[in-house]
């Protein structure tokens, strides 16, 4: 089995984590829960959305609920175009609560496939529209996101029933002018995880993510987050 791709991605994520740890001043613990679902509409078009809950535990805790309906168009076997709209509400222990609308367009490329190792590239362009519920004012910002991920089954050669698999990914966020002045305006993430496929439809994943965050594009990474993420839902 050729495993060069796995080690390259692991080293990249370790590099991300070490740089974040060298700069941050505060750490926050997060618990995330998400349910993913999809269903085909035509041979090439499918609904591909999710709903979720986030909770952060620190000196100023907060929680979030969201719904992200989306469509995916399968252009070729390894290329999909995505589009959707995220609705999110954040409740802060201190400070104004916020409501966010986030339309996005993206492309996902599944390449290369090296033995049982499958690489996924996901590039998204999204417009963040944030409502401060206290001042009743809107701010907005355009953001690009790029995620490189790797998924590989452990006990089977393919993703079939009763398969245990590993997940590794790194993600970068880049903001345009018009920064939203909140901690999660700009981020970088490194993630490792494990998943289990019960059958061809249902699966469960658990991930650990190390996230560095900052208020603006140009400031240093002033905070870091330990994210424990449980995902459940339909697999495809």
Secondary structure, DSSP 8 states (H G I E B T S, - for coil): ---HHHHHHHHHHHHHHHHHHHH--EEEEEEEEEEEEEEESSSSEEEEEEEEEEEEESTT-EEEEEEEEEEEEEEETTEEEEEEEEEEEEEESSS--EEEEEEEEEEEEEEEEETTEEEEEEEEEEEEEEEETTTTEEEEEEEEEEEEEEEEESSSSSS-TTEEEEEEEEEEEEE-SS---STTSEEEEEEEEEEEESSSSEEEEEEEEEEEEESSSSS---EEEEEEEEEEEE--
